Amino acid sequence: MKAMPLAISVCPSCGGKRIKKVRQSLTGAYRGCKYAVPALDVFACPDCGEKIYDRQAMQEIEAHSPAFSRVKRRGKSA
């Protein structure tokens, strides 16, 4: 099943109708370790500053963030 693309026309925080999809870099830190996500597509509201991240953006953040760098969990053992 393929995910439907996210299309947002109204800001969920302030109700503003000027929300747009923009490309920007994201920087953050996790437990003192800094990271950056270049060229991330997000929905941003110029009225209140709210940012909404779709599934693809969240996957990019997870790929760059040290918070998600642990070994992936294995399935239950028998």
N, CA, C and O atoms as a CHARMM CRD file, in Angstrom:
* protein
*
  312
    1    1 MET  N      0.84200  -1.16900   0.00000 PROA 1      0.00000
    2    1 MET  CA     0.00000   0.00000   0.00000 PROA 1      0.00000
    3    1 MET  C      0.89400   1.24100   0.00000 PROA 1      0.00000
    4    1 MET  O      1.74200   1.40300   0.87700 PROA 1      0.00000
    5    2 LYS  N      0.70300   2.08700  -0.95900 PROA 2      0.00000
    6    2 LYS  CA     1.50600   3.30100  -1.10200 PROA 2      0.00000
    7    2 LYS  C      0.87200   4.44300  -0.32300 PROA 2      0.00000
    8    2 LYS  O     -0.34200   4.64100  -0.37700 PROA 2      0.00000
    9    3 ALA  N      1.69800   5.19700   0.40200 PROA 3      0.00000
   10    3 ALA  CA     1.21000   6.32500   1.19400 PROA 3      0.00000
   11    3 ALA  C      0.79500   7.47900   0.28700 PROA 3      0.00000
   12    3 ALA  O      1.45100   7.77500  -0.71200 PROA 3      0.00000
   13    4 MET  N     -0.29800   8.11500   0.65400 PROA 4      0.00000
   14    4 MET  CA    -0.76700   9.27600  -0.08800 PROA 4      0.00000
   15    4 MET  C      0.09400  10.47300   0.29900 PROA 4      0.00000
   16    4 MET  O      0.45000  10.62100   1.46800 PROA 4      0.00000
   17    5 PRO  N      0.43600  11.33500  -0.66900 PROA 5      0.00000
   18    5 PRO  CA     1.21600  12.52800  -0.32500 PROA 5      0.00000
   19    5 PRO  C      0.38100  13.46400   0.55400 PROA 5      0.00000
   20    5 PRO  O     -0.83300  13.58600   0.39400 PROA 5      0.00000
   21    6 LEU  N      1.06400  14.10600   1.46800 PROA 6      0.00000
   22    6 LEU  CA     0.41200  15.02800   2.39300 PROA 6      0.00000
   23    6 LEU  C      0.19500  16.36500   1.69100 PROA 6      0.00000
   24    6 LEU  O      1.13100  16.92900   1.12600 PROA 6      0.00000
   25    7 ALA  N     -1.02200  16.86500   1.72400 PROA 7      0.00000
   26    7 ALA  CA    -1.33400  18.16700   1.13000 PROA 7      0.00000
   27    7 ALA  C     -2.04400  19.00000   2.18800 PROA 7      0.00000
   28    7 ALA  O     -3.16100  18.68900   2.60100 PROA 7      0.00000
   29    8 ILE  N     -1.37600  20.06100   2.61800 PROA 8      0.00000
   30    8 ILE  CA    -1.92900  20.90600   3.67300 PROA 8      0.00000
   31    8 ILE  C     -2.14600  22.30700   3.11600 PROA 8      0.00000
   32    8 ILE  O     -1.24700  22.88600   2.50700 PROA 8      0.00000
   33    9 SER  N     -3.33800  22.84900   3.32600 PROA 9      0.00000
   34    9 SER  CA    -3.61700  24.19800   2.84000 PROA 9      0.00000
   35    9 SER  C     -3.96600  25.15700   3.97500 PROA 9      0.00000
   36    9 SER  O     -4.00400  26.37000   3.76900 PROA 9      0.00000
   37   10 VAL  N     -4.22200  24.62400   5.17100 PROA 10     0.00000
   38   10 VAL  CA    -4.56000  25.45100   6.32900 PROA 10     0.00000
   39   10 VAL  C     -3.67400  25.01700   7.49400 PROA 10     0.00000
   40   10 VAL  O     -3.52100  23.82500   7.75800 PROA 10     0.00000
   41   11 CYS  N     -3.10500  25.97900   8.17400 PROA 11     0.00000
   42   11 CYS  CA    -2.25300  25.69200   9.32400 PROA 11     0.00000
   43   11 CYS  C     -3.09500  25.09800  10.45500 PROA 11     0.00000
   44   11 CYS  O     -4.10500  25.68800  10.83800 PROA 11     0.00000
   45   12 PRO  N     -2.69700  23.94000  10.99800 PROA 12     0.00000
   46   12 PRO  CA    -3.47100  23.34800  12.08900 PROA 12     0.00000
   47   12 PRO  C     -3.34300  24.11000  13.41000 PROA 12     0.00000
   48   12 PRO  O     -4.16000  23.91500  14.31000 PROA 12     0.00000
   49   13 SER  N     -2.33600  24.97000  13.54000 PROA 13     0.00000
   50   13 SER  CA    -2.15200  25.71500  14.78800 PROA 13     0.00000
   51   13 SER  C     -2.91400  27.03200  14.81900 PROA 13     0.00000
   52   13 SER  O     -3.60700  27.32800  15.79300 PROA 13     0.00000
   53   14 CYS  N     -2.78900  27.82300  13.75700 PROA 14     0.00000
   54   14 CYS  CA    -3.40100  29.15800  13.77500 PROA 14     0.00000
   55   14 CYS  C     -4.54500  29.33000  12.77700 PROA 14     0.00000
   56   14 CYS  O     -5.25400  30.33600  12.81400 PROA 14     0.00000
   57   15 GLY  N     -4.72600  28.36000  11.89000 PROA 15     0.00000
   58   15 GLY  CA    -5.78900  28.47600  10.89400 PROA 15     0.00000
   59   15 GLY  C     -5.40600  29.32400   9.69600 PROA 15     0.00000
   60   15 GLY  O     -6.23400  29.55900   8.81500 PROA 15     0.00000
   61   16 GLY  N     -4.15400  29.79200   9.64700 PROA 16     0.00000
   62   16 GLY  CA    -3.68800  30.60300   8.52600 PROA 16     0.00000
   63   16 GLY  C     -3.74200  29.83700   7.21700 PROA 16     0.00000
   64   16 GLY  O     -3.53400  28.62500   7.18400 PROA 16     0.00000
   65   17 LYS  N     -4.01900  30.54400   6.15500 PROA 17     0.00000
   66   17 LYS  CA    -4.16900  29.89600   4.85100 PROA 17     0.00000
   67   17 LYS  C     -2.96900  30.12400   3.94000 PROA 17     0.00000
   68   17 LYS  O     -3.05100  29.87900   2.73700 PROA 17     0.00000
   69   18 ARG  N     -1.84500  30.59300   4.50600 PROA 18     0.00000
   70   18 ARG  CA    -0.66700  30.86800   3.68000 PROA 18     0.00000
   71   18 ARG  C      0.39500  29.77600   3.82400 PROA 18     0.00000
   72   18 ARG  O      1.53100  29.96600   3.39200 PROA 18     0.00000
   73   19 ILE  N      0.04500  28.64100   4.42000 PROA 19     0.00000
   74   19 ILE  CA     1.01500  27.57100   4.62800 PROA 19     0.00000
   75   19 ILE  C      1.50300  27.05900   3.28200 PROA 19     0.00000
   76   19 ILE  O      0.72200  26.89000   2.34500 PROA 19     0.00000
   77   20 LYS  N      2.81600  26.81200   3.19800 PROA 20     0.00000
   78   20 LYS  CA     3.41700  26.38700   1.93000 PROA 20     0.00000
   79   20 LYS  C      4.45400  25.30900   2.18100 PROA 20     0.00000
   80   20 LYS  O      5.03900  25.23000   3.26100 PROA 20     0.00000
   81   21 LYS  N      4.67100  24.49300   1.18400 PROA 21     0.00000
   82   21 LYS  CA     5.73300  23.49900   1.24300 PROA 21     0.00000
   83   21 LYS  C      7.03500  24.20200   0.85800 PROA 21     0.00000
   84   21 LYS  O      7.13200  24.81000  -0.20700 PROA 21     0.00000
   85   22 VAL  N      8.03100  24.11000   1.73900 PROA 22     0.00000
   86   22 VAL  CA     9.31800  24.76100   1.50600 PROA 22     0.00000
   87   22 VAL  C     10.44400  23.75600   1.72200 PROA 22     0.00000
   88   22 VAL  O     10.26800  22.74700   2.40500 PROA 22     0.00000
   89   23 ARG  N     11.57900  24.03800   1.14400 PROA 23     0.00000
   90   23 ARG  CA    12.76800  23.21100   1.33000 PROA 23     0.00000
   91   23 ARG  C     13.74300  24.00000   2.18400 PROA 23     0.00000
   92   23 ARG  O     14.10100  25.13100   1.85500 PROA 23     0.00000
   93   24 GLN  N     14.16800  23.39400   3.28100 PROA 24     0.00000
   94   24 GLN  CA    15.10300  24.05500   4.18700 PROA 24     0.00000
   95   24 GLN  C     15.94000  23.01000   4.89700 PROA 24     0.00000
   96   24 GLN  O     15.60000  21.82700   4.91400 PROA 24     0.00000
   97   25 SER  N     17.02100  23.45600   5.47200 PROA 25     0.00000
   98   25 SER  CA    17.86600  22.56500   6.26000 PROA 25     0.00000
   99   25 SER  C     17.38100  22.58500   7.70300 PROA 25     0.00000
  100   25 SER  O     16.86300  23.59300   8.18500 PROA 25     0.00000
  101   26 LEU  N     17.55600  21.47000   8.37500 PROA 26     0.00000
  102   26 LEU  CA    17.18200  21.35200   9.77600 PROA 26     0.00000
  103   26 LEU  C     18.42400  20.98700  10.56900 PROA 26     0.00000
  104   26 LEU  O     19.18000  20.09800  10.17700 PROA 26     0.00000
  105   27 THR  N     18.63200  21.66800  11.67900 PROA 27     0.00000
  106   27 THR  CA    19.73100  21.31100  12.57000 PROA 27     0.00000
  107   27 THR  C     19.15200  21.01600  13.93500 PROA 27     0.00000
  108   27 THR  O     18.13200  21.57900  14.33300 PROA 27     0.00000
  109   28 GLY  N     19.81500  20.12800  14.64200 PROA 28     0.00000
  110   28 GLY  CA    19.35100  19.77100  15.96700 PROA 28     0.00000
  111   28 GLY  C     20.48200  19.17200  16.77300 PROA 28     0.00000
  112   28 GLY  O     21.61400  19.05800  16.30400 PROA 28     0.00000
  113   29 ALA  N     20.15600  18.79400  17.98900 PROA 29     0.00000
  114   29 ALA  CA    21.13300  18.15500  18.86100 PROA 29     0.00000
  115   29 ALA  C     20.41400  17.11800  19.69800 PROA 29     0.00000
  116   29 ALA  O     19.26300  17.30600  20.09200 PROA 29     0.00000
  117   30 TYR  N     21.10100  16.02500  19.96600 PROA 30     0.00000
  118   30 TYR  CA    20.57400  14.97200  20.81300 PROA 30     0.00000
  119   30 TYR  C     21.68200  14.53400  21.75400 PROA 30     0.00000
  120   30 TYR  O     22.71100  14.01800  21.31600 PROA 30     0.00000
  121   31 ARG  N     21.47400  14.73700  23.03400 PROA 31     0.00000
  122   31 ARG  CA    22.46300  14.38800  24.05600 PROA 31     0.00000
  123   31 ARG  C     23.84900  14.94700  23.73400 PROA 31     0.00000
  124   31 ARG  O     24.86100  14.25800  23.86100 PROA 31     0.00000
  125   32 GLY  N     23.86800  16.20000  23.31800 PROA 32     0.00000
  126   32 GLY  CA    25.12400  16.88600  23.03300 PROA 32     0.00000
  127   32 GLY  C     25.71200  16.60500  21.66600 PROA 32     0.00000
  128   32 GLY  O     26.73200  17.19400  21.30800 PROA 32     0.00000
  129   33 CYS  N     25.10800  15.73400  20.90200 PROA 33     0.00000
  130   33 CYS  CA    25.59800  15.40100  19.55700 PROA 33     0.00000
  131   33 CYS  C     24.76100  16.16000  18.52800 PROA 33     0.00000
  132   33 CYS  O     23.55400  15.94700  18.41700 PROA 33     0.00000
  133   34 LYS  N     25.41100  17.04100  17.78700 PROA 34     0.00000
  134   34 LYS  CA    24.71100  17.85300  16.79300 PROA 34     0.00000
  135   34 LYS  C     24.54200  17.08200  15.48900 PROA 34     0.00000
  136   34 LYS  O     25.35100  16.22100  15.14400 PROA 34     0.00000
  137   35 TYR  N     23.46300  17.41500  14.76900 PROA 35     0.00000
  138   35 TYR  CA    23.22000  16.80400  13.46700 PROA 35     0.00000
  139   35 TYR  C     22.51700  17.81100  12.56100 PROA 35     0.00000
  140   35 TYR  O     21.93400  18.78800  13.03100 PROA 35     0.00000
  141   36 ALA  N     22.58100  17.55700  11.25800 PROA 36     0.00000
  142   36 ALA  CA    21.93500  18.42400  10.27200 PROA 36     0.00000
  143   36 ALA  C     21.26300  17.56200   9.20800 PROA 36     0.00000
  144   36 ALA  O     21.77900  16.52000   8.80600 PROA 36     0.00000
  145   37 VAL  N     20.11400  18.02200   8.77300 PROA 37     0.00000
  146   37 VAL  CA    19.38900  17.36600   7.68600 PROA 37     0.00000
  147   37 VAL  C     19.29400  18.38800   6.55500 PROA 37     0.00000
  148   37 VAL  O     18.53900  19.35400   6.66600 PROA 37     0.00000
  149   38 PRO  N     20.04600  18.19500   5.47100 PROA 38     0.00000
  150   38 PRO  CA    20.01600  19.16900   4.36900 PROA 38     0.00000
  151   38 PRO  C     18.79700  18.97500   3.46500 PROA 38     0.00000
  152   38 PRO  O     18.30200  17.86000   3.29800 PROA 38     0.00000
  153   39 ALA  N     18.33600  20.05000   2.90000 PROA 39     0.00000
  154   39 ALA  CA    17.27700  20.04000   1.87600 PROA 39     0.00000
  155   39 ALA  C     16.06700  19.20700   2.28400 PROA 39     0.00000
  156   39 ALA  O     15.71000  18.24800   1.60000 PROA 39     0.00000
  157   40 LEU  N     15.44500  19.57100   3.38500 PROA 40     0.00000
  158   40 LEU  CA    14.28300  18.86200   3.90100 PROA 40     0.00000
  159   40 LEU  C     13.01700  19.58900   3.45900 PROA 40     0.00000
  160   40 LEU  O     12.90200  20.80000   3.64300 PROA 40     0.00000
  161   41 ASP  N     12.06800  18.86200   2.87800 PROA 41     0.00000
  162   41 ASP  CA    10.79600  19.44900   2.46300 PROA 41     0.00000
  163   41 ASP  C      9.82000  19.41000   3.63700 PROA 41     0.00000
  164   41 ASP  O      9.51700  18.33900   4.16200 PROA 41     0.00000
  165   42 VAL  N      9.33000  20.57900   4.04700 PROA 42     0.00000
  166   42 VAL  CA     8.37300  20.68600   5.15100 PROA 42     0.00000
  167   42 VAL  C      7.27600  21.68100   4.77000 PROA 42     0.00000
  168   42 VAL  O      7.44200  22.49800   3.86400 PROA 42     0.00000
  169   43 PHE  N      6.15900  21.59300   5.47900 PROA 43     0.00000
  170   43 PHE  CA     5.10900  22.58600   5.32900 PROA 43     0.00000
  171   43 PHE  C      5.34300  23.61700   6.43000 PROA 43     0.00000
  172   43 PHE  O      5.45300  23.25400   7.60100 PROA 43     0.00000
  173   44 ALA  N      5.41800  24.88200   6.07400 PROA 44     0.00000
  174   44 ALA  CA     5.70200  25.93900   7.04300 PROA 44     0.00000
  175   44 ALA  C      4.65500  27.04800   6.93900 PROA 44     0.00000
  176   44 ALA  O      4.23800  27.44300   5.85000 PROA 44     0.00000
  177   45 CYS  N      4.24900  27.53200   8.11000 PROA 45     0.00000
  178   45 CYS  CA     3.28600  28.62200   8.18200 PROA 45     0.00000
  179   45 CYS  C      4.03300  29.91700   8.46600 PROA 45     0.00000
  180   45 CYS  O      4.68700  30.02700   9.50300 PROA 45     0.00000
  181   46 PRO  N      3.95500  30.90400   7.57200 PROA 46     0.00000
  182   46 PRO  CA     4.64100  32.17400   7.81200 PROA 46     0.00000
  183   46 PRO  C      3.95000  33.02400   8.88100 PROA 46     0.00000
  184   46 PRO  O      4.55000  33.97000   9.39200 PROA 46     0.00000
  185   47 ASP  N      2.71000  32.70600   9.22300 PROA 47     0.00000
  186   47 ASP  CA     1.97500  33.49100  10.21400 PROA 47     0.00000
  187   47 ASP  C      2.38700  33.15300  11.65500 PROA 47     0.00000
  188   47 ASP  O      2.57200  34.05200  12.47500 PROA 47     0.00000
  189   48 CYS  N      2.53100  31.85000  11.96000 PROA 48     0.00000
  190   48 CYS  CA     2.82800  31.46800  13.34700 PROA 48     0.00000
  191   48 CYS  C      4.13700  30.68600  13.49500 PROA 48     0.00000
  192   48 CYS  O      4.59200  30.44800  14.61300 PROA 48     0.00000
  193   49 GLY  N      4.74100  30.28800  12.37600 PROA 49     0.00000
  194   49 GLY  CA     6.00300  29.56300  12.43900 PROA 49     0.00000
  195   49 GLY  C      5.86300  28.05300  12.57500 PROA 49     0.00000
  196   49 GLY  O      6.86800  27.34500  12.64100 PROA 49     0.00000
  197   50 GLU  N      4.64500  27.55400  12.61600 PROA 50     0.00000
  198   50 GLU  CA     4.41300  26.11200  12.73200 PROA 50     0.00000
  199   50 GLU  C      5.03500  25.37100  11.55400 PROA 50     0.00000
  200   50 GLU  O      4.99500  25.85200  10.42200 PROA 50     0.00000
  201   51 LYS  N      5.61300  24.19600  11.82100 PROA 51     0.00000
  202   51 LYS  CA     6.17300  23.34900  10.77100 PROA 51     0.00000
  203   51 LYS  C      5.56300  21.96600  10.87800 PROA 51     0.00000
  204   51 LYS  O      5.46200  21.40400  11.96800 PROA 51     0.00000
  205   52 ILE  N      5.16000  21.42300   9.74700 PROA 52     0.00000
  206   52 ILE  CA     4.56800  20.09400   9.69300 PROA 52     0.00000
  207   52 ILE  C      5.45200  19.23000   8.80900 PROA 52     0.00000
  208   52 ILE  O      5.79200  19.60400   7.68700 PROA 52     0.00000
  209   53 TYR  N      5.81700  18.06700   9.33700 PROA 53     0.00000
  210   53 TYR  CA     6.70800  17.15300   8.63800 PROA 53     0.00000
  211   53 TYR  C      5.91400  15.94400   8.15700 PROA 53     0.00000
  212   53 TYR  O      5.22500  15.29500   8.94400 PROA 53     0.00000
  213   54 ASP  N      6.01000  15.64300   6.85700 PROA 54     0.00000
  214   54 ASP  CA     5.32600  14.46500   6.34300 PROA 54     0.00000
  215   54 ASP  C      6.17700  13.21800   6.60600 PROA 54     0.00000
  216   54 ASP  O      7.25600  13.31800   7.19100 PROA 54     0.00000
  217   55 ARG  N      5.70500  12.06500   6.18500 PROA 55     0.00000
  218   55 ARG  CA     6.38900  10.80500   6.44000 PROA 55     0.00000
  219   55 ARG  C      7.80600  10.79800   5.86600 PROA 55     0.00000
  220   55 ARG  O      8.73500  10.34100   6.53300 PROA 55     0.00000
  221   56 GLN  N      7.98400  11.28900   4.65800 PROA 56     0.00000
  222   56 GLN  CA     9.30700  11.31800   4.02700 PROA 56     0.00000
  223   56 GLN  C     10.26700  12.20700   4.81500 PROA 56     0.00000
  224   56 GLN  O     11.42900  11.84900   5.00500 PROA 56     0.00000
  225   57 ALA  N      9.79100  13.35400   5.27200 PROA 57     0.00000
  226   57 ALA  CA    10.63300  14.25300   6.06400 PROA 57     0.00000
  227   57 ALA  C     11.03300  13.59200   7.38000 PROA 57     0.00000
  228   57 ALA  O     12.18200  13.70600   7.80800 PROA 57     0.00000
  229   58 MET  N     10.09500  12.90400   8.02100 PROA 58     0.00000
  230   58 MET  CA    10.41600  12.22300   9.27600 PROA 58     0.00000
  231   58 MET  C     11.44400  11.11000   9.05600 PROA 58     0.00000
  232   58 MET  O     12.30900  10.89300   9.90400 PROA 58     0.00000
  233   59 GLN  N     11.35600  10.41900   7.94700 PROA 59     0.00000
  234   59 GLN  CA    12.34500   9.38100   7.65000 PROA 59     0.00000
  235   59 GLN  C     13.72800   9.98300   7.44400 PROA 59     0.00000
  236   59 GLN  O     14.73000   9.39800   7.85700 PROA 59     0.00000
  237   60 GLU  N     13.78700  11.14500   6.80900 PROA 60     0.00000
  238   60 GLU  CA    15.07100  11.83000   6.62000 PROA 60     0.00000
  239   60 GLU  C     15.65200  12.28200   7.96600 PROA 60     0.00000
  240   60 GLU  O     16.85200  12.14600   8.20500 PROA 60     0.00000
  241   61 ILE  N     14.80200  12.81200   8.83100 PROA 61     0.00000
  242   61 ILE  CA    15.25700  13.24300  10.14900 PROA 61     0.00000
  243   61 ILE  C     15.78000  12.04200  10.93600 PROA 61     0.00000
  244   61 ILE  O     16.84100  12.12200  11.55600 PROA 61     0.00000
  245   62 GLU  N     15.05100  10.94600  10.91400 PROA 62     0.00000
  246   62 GLU  CA    15.47000   9.74100  11.62200 PROA 62     0.00000
  247   62 GLU  C     16.79200   9.20500  11.08100 PROA 62     0.00000
  248   62 GLU  O     17.60400   8.68100  11.84400 PROA 62     0.00000
  249   63 ALA  N     17.01500   9.32700   9.78400 PROA 63     0.00000
  250   63 ALA  CA    18.25100   8.83100   9.17800 PROA 63     0.00000
  251   63 ALA  C     19.46600   9.64900   9.60100 PROA 63     0.00000
  252   63 ALA  O     20.58000   9.12600   9.62400 PROA 63     0.00000
  253   64 HSD  N     19.27000  10.92400   9.93800 PROA 64     0.00000
  254   64 HSD  CA    20.37800  11.80700  10.30500 PROA 64     0.00000
  255   64 HSD  C     20.54700  11.99100  11.80800 PROA 64     0.00000
  256   64 HSD  O     21.63200  12.35600  12.26100 PROA 64     0.00000
  257   65 SER  N     19.51500  11.75100  12.57700 PROA 65     0.00000
  258   65 SER  CA    19.55500  12.01900  14.01300 PROA 65     0.00000
  259   65 SER  C     20.23000  10.89100  14.78600 PROA 65     0.00000
  260   65 SER  O     19.93800   9.71900  14.54800 PROA 65     0.00000
  261   66 PRO  N     21.12500  11.22900  15.70700 PROA 66     0.00000
  262   66 PRO  CA    21.75100  10.20000  16.53400 PROA 66     0.00000
  263   66 PRO  C     20.75800   9.53400  17.49200 PROA 66     0.00000
  264   66 PRO  O     21.06100   8.47500  18.04200 PROA 66     0.00000
  265   67 ALA  N     19.59900  10.12200  17.70000 PROA 67     0.00000
  266   67 ALA  CA    18.58800   9.52400  18.56300 PROA 67     0.00000
  267   67 ALA  C     18.07600   8.21000  17.98300 PROA 67     0.00000
  268   67 ALA  O     17.57200   7.36000  18.71800 PROA 67     0.00000
  269   68 PHE  N     18.20100   8.04000  16.68300 PROA 68     0.00000
  270   68 PHE  CA    17.70000   6.84700  16.01900 PROA 68     0.00000
  271   68 PHE  C     18.82600   5.96500  15.48900 PROA 68     0.00000
  272   68 PHE  O     18.58400   5.09100  14.65600 PROA 68     0.00000
  273   69 SER  N     20.05300   6.18100  15.95900 PROA 69     0.00000
  274   69 SER  CA    21.19600   5.45500  15.40200 PROA 69     0.00000
  275   69 SER  C     21.45500   4.11500  16.08000 PROA 69     0.00000
  276   69 SER  O     22.37300   3.39300  15.69100 PROA 69     0.00000
  277   70 ARG  N     20.66700   3.77900  17.07800 PROA 70     0.00000
  278   70 ARG  CA    20.84700   2.48400  17.74000 PROA 70     0.00000
  279   70 ARG  C     20.56200   1.34300  16.78600 PROA 70     0.00000
  280   70 ARG  O     19.92600   1.52400  15.74800 PROA 70     0.00000
  281   71 VAL  N     21.03100   0.18800  17.14700 PROA 71     0.00000
  282   71 VAL  CA    20.75800  -1.00900  16.34600 PROA 71     0.00000
  283   71 VAL  C     19.25600  -1.22500  16.34800 PROA 71     0.00000
  284   71 VAL  O     18.60400  -1.13200  17.38800 PROA 71     0.00000
  285   72 LYS  N     18.71400  -1.51300  15.17300 PROA 72     0.00000
  286   72 LYS  CA    17.27600  -1.70900  15.07500 PROA 72     0.00000
  287   72 LYS  C     16.85900  -2.94500  15.86000 PROA 72     0.00000
  288   72 LYS  O     17.58600  -3.93500  15.93900 PROA 72     0.00000
  289   73 ARG  N     15.66900  -2.85500  16.43700 PROA 73     0.00000
  290   73 ARG  CA    15.15300  -3.95800  17.22500 PROA 73     0.00000
  291   73 ARG  C     14.89800  -5.16400  16.34900 PROA 73     0.00000
  292   73 ARG  O     14.49000  -5.04200  15.19400 PROA 73     0.00000
  293   74 ARG  N     15.14100  -6.30800  16.90900 PROA 74     0.00000
  294   74 ARG  CA    14.84500  -7.55300  16.20500 PROA 74     0.00000
  295   74 ARG  C     13.45100  -7.99800  16.60000 PROA 74     0.00000
  296   74 ARG  O     12.90300  -7.55200  17.60700 PROA 74     0.00000
  297   75 GLY  N     12.89200  -8.87300  15.80100 PROA 75     0.00000
  298   75 GLY  CA    11.57900  -9.42100  16.10900 PROA 75     0.00000
  299   75 GLY  C     11.64800 -10.26000  17.37500 PROA 75     0.00000
  300   75 GLY  O     12.73500 -10.55400  17.87200 PROA 75     0.00000
  301   76 LYS  N     10.49700 -10.64100  17.89300 PROA 76     0.00000
  302   76 LYS  CA    10.45900 -11.43600  19.11000 PROA 76     0.00000
  303   76 LYS  C     11.13800 -12.78200  18.87400 PROA 76     0.00000
  304   76 LYS  O     10.98800 -13.39400  17.81700 PROA 76     0.00000
  305   77 SER  N     11.87500 -13.22100  19.86700 PROA 77     0.00000
  306   77 SER  CA    12.50500 -14.53200  19.74200 PROA 77     0.00000
  307   77 SER  C     11.55700 -15.59200  20.29100 PROA 77     0.00000
  308   77 SER  O     10.70900 -15.31900  21.14000 PROA 77     0.00000
  309   78 ALA  N     11.72300 -16.77800  19.79300 PROA 78     0.00000
  310   78 ALA  CA    10.83000 -17.87400  20.18600 PROA 78     0.00000
  311   78 ALA  C     11.20100 -18.46000  21.51000 PROA 78     0.00000
  312   78 ALA  O     10.54500 -19.39000  21.98000 PROA 78     0.00000
